[in-house]
Amino acid sequence: MTRFNQPLGGNDMPRFGGPATMMRLPQHATAEGLDACFVGVPMDIGTSNRPGARLGPRAIRDESRMLRPFNMATGAAPFEHLQVADLGDVAIDTFDLKRSCAIITEAYREVLSHGVVPLTLGGDHTLTWPILRAIRDRHGPVALIHVDAHADVNDT
């Protein structure tokens, strides 16, 4: 019987302690043997107005410590059926957007080579393009519908 990774529960470790990973799941060096993985891309060098998105992966992971491993309303318990871990962050080049895009594409090619589904914690919108390049290289043509609303930058 396969033992799947489980988020660290609040009864085992206070929610303010434990690993700083998504949902306090184990951190893995590679995607080998996983069904899905969390990958952070702490980047905001592609933004035009408001830097700070580089702090997104860390903030998302921090807030995720409050999530439960199952949905109380639906009973869905993905960690009972999927092997999931946190791969940490892609080490981008903070001073070179083009190079960072190449680094992200290569990182995702490696992740995807294991047949895993990556779940990205970002970063500015630029990171979507190099990830889609890697997905295209692995699975063929892809499409994207991007819905984005910035009520915080307009008066109406």
PyMOL CGO cylinders between C-alpha atoms (Angstrom):
from pymol import cmd
from pymol.cgo import CYLINDER

trace = [
    CYLINDER, 0.00, 0.00, 0.00, 1.36, 3.40, -1.00, 0.3, 1, 1, 1, 1, 1, 1,
    CYLINDER, 1.36, 3.40, -1.00, 1.85, 5.91, 1.78, 0.3, 1, 1, 1, 1, 1, 1,
    CYLINDER, 1.85, 5.91, 1.78, 1.08, 9.37, 0.44, 0.3, 1, 1, 1, 1, 1, 1,
    CYLINDER, 1.08, 9.37, 0.44, 2.64, 12.56, 1.82, 0.3, 1, 1, 1, 1, 1, 1,
    CYLINDER, 2.64, 12.56, 1.82, 0.31, 14.38, 4.18, 0.3, 1, 1, 1, 1, 1, 1,
    CYLINDER, 0.31, 14.38, 4.18, 0.35, 18.02, 5.25, 0.3, 1, 1, 1, 1, 1, 1,
    CYLINDER, 0.35, 18.02, 5.25, 1.65, 18.41, 8.78, 0.3, 1, 1, 1, 1, 1, 1,
    CYLINDER, 1.65, 18.41, 8.78, -1.38, 18.79, 11.02, 0.3, 1, 1, 1, 1, 1, 1,
    CYLINDER, -1.38, 18.79, 11.02, -1.88, 21.32, 13.79, 0.3, 1, 1, 1, 1, 1, 1,
    CYLINDER, -1.88, 21.32, 13.79, -2.10, 18.54, 16.38, 0.3, 1, 1, 1, 1, 1, 1,
    CYLINDER, -2.10, 18.54, 16.38, 1.38, 17.31, 15.43, 0.3, 1, 1, 1, 1, 1, 1,
    CYLINDER, 1.38, 17.31, 15.43, 3.02, 20.75, 15.27, 0.3, 1, 1, 1, 1, 1, 1,
    CYLINDER, 3.02, 20.75, 15.27, 1.55, 24.15, 16.12, 0.3, 1, 1, 1, 1, 1, 1,
    CYLINDER, 1.55, 24.15, 16.12, 0.52, 25.99, 12.95, 0.3, 1, 1, 1, 1, 1, 1,
    CYLINDER, 0.52, 25.99, 12.95, 3.14, 28.69, 13.60, 0.3, 1, 1, 1, 1, 1, 1,
    CYLINDER, 3.14, 28.69, 13.60, 5.91, 26.07, 13.56, 0.3, 1, 1, 1, 1, 1, 1,
    CYLINDER, 5.91, 26.07, 13.56, 7.15, 23.38, 11.24, 0.3, 1, 1, 1, 1, 1, 1,
    CYLINDER, 7.15, 23.38, 11.24, 8.42, 23.59, 7.67, 0.3, 1, 1, 1, 1, 1, 1,
    CYLINDER, 8.42, 23.59, 7.67, 7.82, 26.70, 5.56, 0.3, 1, 1, 1, 1, 1, 1,
    CYLINDER, 7.82, 26.70, 5.56, 6.47, 24.67, 2.65, 0.3, 1, 1, 1, 1, 1, 1,
    CYLINDER, 6.47, 24.67, 2.65, 3.09, 24.71, 0.92, 0.3, 1, 1, 1, 1, 1, 1,
    CYLINDER, 3.09, 24.71, 0.92, 0.61, 23.28, 3.43, 0.3, 1, 1, 1, 1, 1, 1,
    CYLINDER, 0.61, 23.28, 3.43, 3.66, 22.12, 5.41, 0.3, 1, 1, 1, 1, 1, 1,
    CYLINDER, 3.66, 22.12, 5.41, 4.10, 19.22, 2.98, 0.3, 1, 1, 1, 1, 1, 1,
    CYLINDER, 4.10, 19.22, 2.98, 7.54, 17.62, 2.67, 0.3, 1, 1, 1, 1, 1, 1,
    CYLINDER, 7.54, 17.62, 2.67, 10.08, 19.41, 0.48, 0.3, 1, 1, 1, 1, 1, 1,
    CYLINDER, 10.08, 19.41, 0.48, 11.62, 17.36, -2.33, 0.3, 1, 1, 1, 1, 1, 1,
    CYLINDER, 11.62, 17.36, -2.33, 14.66, 18.13, -4.44, 0.3, 1, 1, 1, 1, 1, 1,
    CYLINDER, 14.66, 18.13, -4.44, 13.06, 16.72, -7.62, 0.3, 1, 1, 1, 1, 1, 1,
    CYLINDER, 13.06, 16.72, -7.62, 9.61, 15.79, -8.89, 0.3, 1, 1, 1, 1, 1, 1,
    CYLINDER, 9.61, 15.79, -8.89, 10.53, 12.12, -9.21, 0.3, 1, 1, 1, 1, 1, 1,
    CYLINDER, 10.53, 12.12, -9.21, 7.79, 9.87, -7.82, 0.3, 1, 1, 1, 1, 1, 1,
    CYLINDER, 7.79, 9.87, -7.82, 5.26, 12.68, -7.41, 0.3, 1, 1, 1, 1, 1, 1,
    CYLINDER, 5.26, 12.68, -7.41, 1.83, 13.15, -8.97, 0.3, 1, 1, 1, 1, 1, 1,
    CYLINDER, 1.83, 13.15, -8.97, 1.75, 16.89, -8.33, 0.3, 1, 1, 1, 1, 1, 1,
    CYLINDER, 1.75, 16.89, -8.33, 4.15, 19.42, -6.89, 0.3, 1, 1, 1, 1, 1, 1,
    CYLINDER, 4.15, 19.42, -6.89, 4.24, 23.01, -5.76, 0.3, 1, 1, 1, 1, 1, 1,
    CYLINDER, 4.24, 23.01, -5.76, 6.90, 25.21, -7.36, 0.3, 1, 1, 1, 1, 1, 1,
    CYLINDER, 6.90, 25.21, -7.36, 7.58, 28.80, -6.38, 0.3, 1, 1, 1, 1, 1, 1,
    CYLINDER, 7.58, 28.80, -6.38, 8.72, 31.43, -8.87, 0.3, 1, 1, 1, 1, 1, 1,
    CYLINDER, 8.72, 31.43, -8.87, 9.61, 34.50, -6.78, 0.3, 1, 1, 1, 1, 1, 1,
    CYLINDER, 9.61, 34.50, -6.78, 9.82, 37.01, -9.60, 0.3, 1, 1, 1, 1, 1, 1,
    CYLINDER, 9.82, 37.01, -9.60, 8.59, 40.55, -10.23, 0.3, 1, 1, 1, 1, 1, 1,
    CYLINDER, 8.59, 40.55, -10.23, 11.18, 41.91, -12.68, 0.3, 1, 1, 1, 1, 1, 1,
    CYLINDER, 11.18, 41.91, -12.68, 8.57, 41.73, -15.45, 0.3, 1, 1, 1, 1, 1, 1,
    CYLINDER, 8.57, 41.73, -15.45, 6.05, 43.96, -13.73, 0.3, 1, 1, 1, 1, 1, 1,
    CYLINDER, 6.05, 43.96, -13.73, 5.44, 47.48, -15.01, 0.3, 1, 1, 1, 1, 1, 1,
    CYLINDER, 5.44, 47.48, -15.01, 3.94, 49.20, -11.99, 0.3, 1, 1, 1, 1, 1, 1,
    CYLINDER, 3.94, 49.20, -11.99, 4.02, 47.53, -8.64, 0.3, 1, 1, 1, 1, 1, 1,
    CYLINDER, 4.02, 47.53, -8.64, 6.94, 45.35, -7.55, 0.3, 1, 1, 1, 1, 1, 1,
    CYLINDER, 6.94, 45.35, -7.55, 6.50, 42.95, -4.67, 0.3, 1, 1, 1, 1, 1, 1,
    CYLINDER, 6.50, 42.95, -4.67, 5.14, 39.85, -6.42, 0.3, 1, 1, 1, 1, 1, 1,
    CYLINDER, 5.14, 39.85, -6.42, 8.52, 38.21, -5.75, 0.3, 1, 1, 1, 1, 1, 1,
    CYLINDER, 8.52, 38.21, -5.75, 7.31, 37.78, -2.19, 0.3, 1, 1, 1, 1, 1, 1,
    CYLINDER, 7.31, 37.78, -2.19, 4.23, 35.87, -3.37, 0.3, 1, 1, 1, 1, 1, 1,
    CYLINDER, 4.23, 35.87, -3.37, 5.48, 32.28, -3.06, 0.3, 1, 1, 1, 1, 1, 1,
    CYLINDER, 5.48, 32.28, -3.06, 6.71, 32.84, 0.48, 0.3, 1, 1, 1, 1, 1, 1,
    CYLINDER, 6.71, 32.84, 0.48, 3.47, 34.58, 1.52, 0.3, 1, 1, 1, 1, 1, 1,
    CYLINDER, 3.47, 34.58, 1.52, 1.27, 31.89, -0.07, 0.3, 1, 1, 1, 1, 1, 1,
    CYLINDER, 1.27, 31.89, -0.07, 3.22, 29.16, 1.70, 0.3, 1, 1, 1, 1, 1, 1,
    CYLINDER, 3.22, 29.16, 1.70, 2.95, 31.02, 4.99, 0.3, 1, 1, 1, 1, 1, 1,
    CYLINDER, 2.95, 31.02, 4.99, -0.82, 31.40, 4.70, 0.3, 1, 1, 1, 1, 1, 1,
    CYLINDER, -0.82, 31.40, 4.70, -1.23, 27.78, 3.55, 0.3, 1, 1, 1, 1, 1, 1,
    CYLINDER, -1.23, 27.78, 3.55, -0.29, 26.53, 7.01, 0.3, 1, 1, 1, 1, 1, 1,
    CYLINDER, -0.29, 26.53, 7.01, -3.94, 27.07, 7.95, 0.3, 1, 1, 1, 1, 1, 1,
    CYLINDER, -3.94, 27.07, 7.95, -5.31, 24.82, 5.18, 0.3, 1, 1, 1, 1, 1, 1,
    CYLINDER, -5.31, 24.82, 5.18, -6.62, 21.40, 6.06, 0.3, 1, 1, 1, 1, 1, 1,
    CYLINDER, -6.62, 21.40, 6.06, -5.71, 18.31, 4.02, 0.3, 1, 1, 1, 1, 1, 1,
    CYLINDER, -5.71, 18.31, 4.02, -9.38, 17.73, 3.11, 0.3, 1, 1, 1, 1, 1, 1,
    CYLINDER, -9.38, 17.73, 3.11, -12.48, 19.74, 2.27, 0.3, 1, 1, 1, 1, 1, 1,
    CYLINDER, -12.48, 19.74, 2.27, -14.95, 19.53, 5.13, 0.3, 1, 1, 1, 1, 1, 1,
    CYLINDER, -14.95, 19.53, 5.13, -17.95, 20.37, 2.89, 0.3, 1, 1, 1, 1, 1, 1,
    CYLINDER, -17.95, 20.37, 2.89, -17.24, 17.96, 0.03, 0.3, 1, 1, 1, 1, 1, 1,
    CYLINDER, -17.24, 17.96, 0.03, -15.10, 15.36, 1.76, 0.3, 1, 1, 1, 1, 1, 1,
    CYLINDER, -15.10, 15.36, 1.76, -12.47, 15.67, -0.98, 0.3, 1, 1, 1, 1, 1, 1,
    CYLINDER, -12.47, 15.67, -0.98, -9.13, 14.41, 0.33, 0.3, 1, 1, 1, 1, 1, 1,
    CYLINDER, -9.13, 14.41, 0.33, -6.57, 14.73, -2.49, 0.3, 1, 1, 1, 1, 1, 1,
    CYLINDER, -6.57, 14.73, -2.49, -3.63, 13.74, -0.30, 0.3, 1, 1, 1, 1, 1, 1,
    CYLINDER, -3.63, 13.74, -0.30, -5.18, 10.29, 0.14, 0.3, 1, 1, 1, 1, 1, 1,
    CYLINDER, -5.18, 10.29, 0.14, -4.74, 9.63, -3.59, 0.3, 1, 1, 1, 1, 1, 1,
    CYLINDER, -4.74, 9.63, -3.59, -1.90, 11.83, -4.83, 0.3, 1, 1, 1, 1, 1, 1,
    CYLINDER, -1.90, 11.83, -4.83, 1.77, 12.03, -3.92, 0.3, 1, 1, 1, 1, 1, 1,
    CYLINDER, 1.77, 12.03, -3.92, 2.44, 15.75, -3.51, 0.3, 1, 1, 1, 1, 1, 1,
    CYLINDER, 2.44, 15.75, -3.51, 5.45, 17.72, -2.26, 0.3, 1, 1, 1, 1, 1, 1,
    CYLINDER, 5.45, 17.72, -2.26, 6.92, 21.22, -2.41, 0.3, 1, 1, 1, 1, 1, 1,
    CYLINDER, 6.92, 21.22, -2.41, 9.95, 21.59, -4.70, 0.3, 1, 1, 1, 1, 1, 1,
    CYLINDER, 9.95, 21.59, -4.70, 10.89, 25.02, -3.36, 0.3, 1, 1, 1, 1, 1, 1,
    CYLINDER, 10.89, 25.02, -3.36, 11.63, 28.00, -5.58, 0.3, 1, 1, 1, 1, 1, 1,
    CYLINDER, 11.63, 28.00, -5.58, 13.13, 28.40, -9.05, 0.3, 1, 1, 1, 1, 1, 1,
    CYLINDER, 13.13, 28.40, -9.05, 16.38, 30.38, -8.68, 0.3, 1, 1, 1, 1, 1, 1,
    CYLINDER, 16.38, 30.38, -8.68, 15.75, 33.18, -11.19, 0.3, 1, 1, 1, 1, 1, 1,
    CYLINDER, 15.75, 33.18, -11.19, 18.23, 35.92, -12.14, 0.3, 1, 1, 1, 1, 1, 1,
    CYLINDER, 18.23, 35.92, -12.14, 16.86, 39.00, -10.39, 0.3, 1, 1, 1, 1, 1, 1,
    CYLINDER, 16.86, 39.00, -10.39, 18.61, 41.35, -12.84, 0.3, 1, 1, 1, 1, 1, 1,
    CYLINDER, 18.61, 41.35, -12.84, 17.90, 39.71, -16.22, 0.3, 1, 1, 1, 1, 1, 1,
    CYLINDER, 17.90, 39.71, -16.22, 14.33, 39.05, -17.36, 0.3, 1, 1, 1, 1, 1, 1,
    CYLINDER, 14.33, 39.05, -17.36, 15.29, 37.15, -20.54, 0.3, 1, 1, 1, 1, 1, 1,
    CYLINDER, 15.29, 37.15, -20.54, 17.68, 34.89, -18.64, 0.3, 1, 1, 1, 1, 1, 1,
    CYLINDER, 17.68, 34.89, -18.64, 15.08, 34.35, -15.92, 0.3, 1, 1, 1, 1, 1, 1,
    CYLINDER, 15.08, 34.35, -15.92, 12.55, 33.20, -18.52, 0.3, 1, 1, 1, 1, 1, 1,
    CYLINDER, 12.55, 33.20, -18.52, 15.09, 30.69, -19.86, 0.3, 1, 1, 1, 1, 1, 1,
    CYLINDER, 15.09, 30.69, -19.86, 15.81, 29.46, -16.31, 0.3, 1, 1, 1, 1, 1, 1,
    CYLINDER, 15.81, 29.46, -16.31, 12.10, 29.00, -15.60, 0.3, 1, 1, 1, 1, 1, 1,
    CYLINDER, 12.10, 29.00, -15.60, 11.54, 27.09, -18.85, 0.3, 1, 1, 1, 1, 1, 1,
    CYLINDER, 11.54, 27.09, -18.85, 14.43, 24.73, -18.07, 0.3, 1, 1, 1, 1, 1, 1,
    CYLINDER, 14.43, 24.73, -18.07, 13.25, 24.22, -14.48, 0.3, 1, 1, 1, 1, 1, 1,
    CYLINDER, 13.25, 24.22, -14.48, 9.76, 23.30, -15.70, 0.3, 1, 1, 1, 1, 1, 1,
    CYLINDER, 9.76, 23.30, -15.70, 11.12, 21.01, -18.42, 0.3, 1, 1, 1, 1, 1, 1,
    CYLINDER, 11.12, 21.01, -18.42, 12.87, 19.09, -15.65, 0.3, 1, 1, 1, 1, 1, 1,
    CYLINDER, 12.87, 19.09, -15.65, 9.74, 18.99, -13.47, 0.3, 1, 1, 1, 1, 1, 1,
    CYLINDER, 9.74, 18.99, -13.47, 7.52, 17.91, -16.37, 0.3, 1, 1, 1, 1, 1, 1,
    CYLINDER, 7.52, 17.91, -16.37, 9.96, 15.17, -17.41, 0.3, 1, 1, 1, 1, 1, 1,
    CYLINDER, 9.96, 15.17, -17.41, 8.71, 13.21, -14.40, 0.3, 1, 1, 1, 1, 1, 1,
    CYLINDER, 8.71, 13.21, -14.40, 5.07, 13.26, -15.60, 0.3, 1, 1, 1, 1, 1, 1,
    CYLINDER, 5.07, 13.26, -15.60, 4.03, 15.44, -12.67, 0.3, 1, 1, 1, 1, 1, 1,
    CYLINDER, 4.03, 15.44, -12.67, 1.49, 18.28, -12.58, 0.3, 1, 1, 1, 1, 1, 1,
    CYLINDER, 1.49, 18.28, -12.58, 3.22, 21.45, -11.36, 0.3, 1, 1, 1, 1, 1, 1,
    CYLINDER, 3.22, 21.45, -11.36, 1.24, 23.94, -9.27, 0.3, 1, 1, 1, 1, 1, 1,
    CYLINDER, 1.24, 23.94, -9.27, 2.97, 27.31, -9.46, 0.3, 1, 1, 1, 1, 1, 1,
    CYLINDER, 2.97, 27.31, -9.46, 3.20, 29.91, -6.72, 0.3, 1, 1, 1, 1, 1, 1,
    CYLINDER, 3.20, 29.91, -6.72, 4.16, 33.27, -8.26, 0.3, 1, 1, 1, 1, 1, 1,
    CYLINDER, 4.16, 33.27, -8.26, 5.36, 35.96, -9.02, 0.3, 1, 1, 1, 1, 1, 1,
    CYLINDER, 5.36, 35.96, -9.02, 4.39, 38.41, -11.74, 0.3, 1, 1, 1, 1, 1, 1,
    CYLINDER, 4.39, 38.41, -11.74, 2.45, 37.42, -14.85, 0.3, 1, 1, 1, 1, 1, 1,
    CYLINDER, 2.45, 37.42, -14.85, 5.59, 37.13, -16.97, 0.3, 1, 1, 1, 1, 1, 1,
    CYLINDER, 5.59, 37.13, -16.97, 6.36, 33.72, -15.48, 0.3, 1, 1, 1, 1, 1, 1,
    CYLINDER, 6.36, 33.72, -15.48, 3.38, 32.21, -17.29, 0.3, 1, 1, 1, 1, 1, 1,
    CYLINDER, 3.38, 32.21, -17.29, 5.10, 32.40, -20.69, 0.3, 1, 1, 1, 1, 1, 1,
    CYLINDER, 5.10, 32.40, -20.69, 8.21, 30.31, -19.87, 0.3, 1, 1, 1, 1, 1, 1,
    CYLINDER, 8.21, 30.31, -19.87, 6.05, 27.76, -18.05, 0.3, 1, 1, 1, 1, 1, 1,
    CYLINDER, 6.05, 27.76, -18.05, 3.75, 27.45, -21.07, 0.3, 1, 1, 1, 1, 1, 1,
    CYLINDER, 3.75, 27.45, -21.07, 6.83, 26.97, -23.29, 0.3, 1, 1, 1, 1, 1, 1,
    CYLINDER, 6.83, 26.97, -23.29, 7.91, 24.01, -21.18, 0.3, 1, 1, 1, 1, 1, 1,
    CYLINDER, 7.91, 24.01, -21.18, 4.37, 22.55, -21.17, 0.3, 1, 1, 1, 1, 1, 1,
    CYLINDER, 4.37, 22.55, -21.17, 4.21, 22.94, -24.98, 0.3, 1, 1, 1, 1, 1, 1,
    CYLINDER, 4.21, 22.94, -24.98, 7.55, 21.18, -25.35, 0.3, 1, 1, 1, 1, 1, 1,
    CYLINDER, 7.55, 21.18, -25.35, 6.27, 18.26, -23.27, 0.3, 1, 1, 1, 1, 1, 1,
    CYLINDER, 6.27, 18.26, -23.27, 2.61, 18.00, -24.37, 0.3, 1, 1, 1, 1, 1, 1,
    CYLINDER, 2.61, 18.00, -24.37, 2.27, 19.93, -27.65, 0.3, 1, 1, 1, 1, 1, 1,
    CYLINDER, 2.27, 19.93, -27.65, 0.30, 23.10, -28.39, 0.3, 1, 1, 1, 1, 1, 1,
    CYLINDER, 0.30, 23.10, -28.39, -1.36, 24.79, -25.42, 0.3, 1, 1, 1, 1, 1, 1,
    CYLINDER, -1.36, 24.79, -25.42, -3.78, 27.66, -24.97, 0.3, 1, 1, 1, 1, 1, 1,
    CYLINDER, -3.78, 27.66, -24.97, -4.36, 30.07, -22.14, 0.3, 1, 1, 1, 1, 1, 1,
    CYLINDER, -4.36, 30.07, -22.14, -7.31, 32.12, -21.03, 0.3, 1, 1, 1, 1, 1, 1,
    CYLINDER, -7.31, 32.12, -21.03, -6.07, 34.80, -18.66, 0.3, 1, 1, 1, 1, 1, 1,
    CYLINDER, -6.07, 34.80, -18.66, -8.62, 36.67, -16.61, 0.3, 1, 1, 1, 1, 1, 1,
    CYLINDER, -8.62, 36.67, -16.61, -7.12, 39.53, -14.66, 0.3, 1, 1, 1, 1, 1, 1,
    CYLINDER, -7.12, 39.53, -14.66, -8.78, 42.37, -12.83, 0.3, 1, 1, 1, 1, 1, 1,
    CYLINDER, -8.78, 42.37, -12.83, -6.98, 45.15, -11.02, 0.3, 1, 1, 1, 1, 1, 1,
    CYLINDER, -6.98, 45.15, -11.02, -9.65, 46.95, -9.05, 0.3, 1, 1, 1, 1, 1, 1,
    CYLINDER, -9.65, 46.95, -9.05, -6.85, 48.18, -6.84, 0.3, 1, 1, 1, 1, 1, 1,
    CYLINDER, -6.85, 48.18, -6.84, -5.35, 50.47, -9.53, 0.3, 1, 1, 1, 1, 1, 1,
    CYLINDER, -5.35, 50.47, -9.53, -8.47, 52.16, -10.95, 0.3, 1, 1, 1, 1, 1, 1,
    CYLINDER, -8.47, 52.16, -10.95, -10.97, 54.57, -9.49, 0.3, 1, 1, 1, 1, 1, 1,
    CYLINDER, -10.97, 54.57, -9.49, -13.94, 52.65, -10.89, 0.3, 1, 1, 1, 1, 1, 1,
]
cmd.load_cgo(trace, "trace")
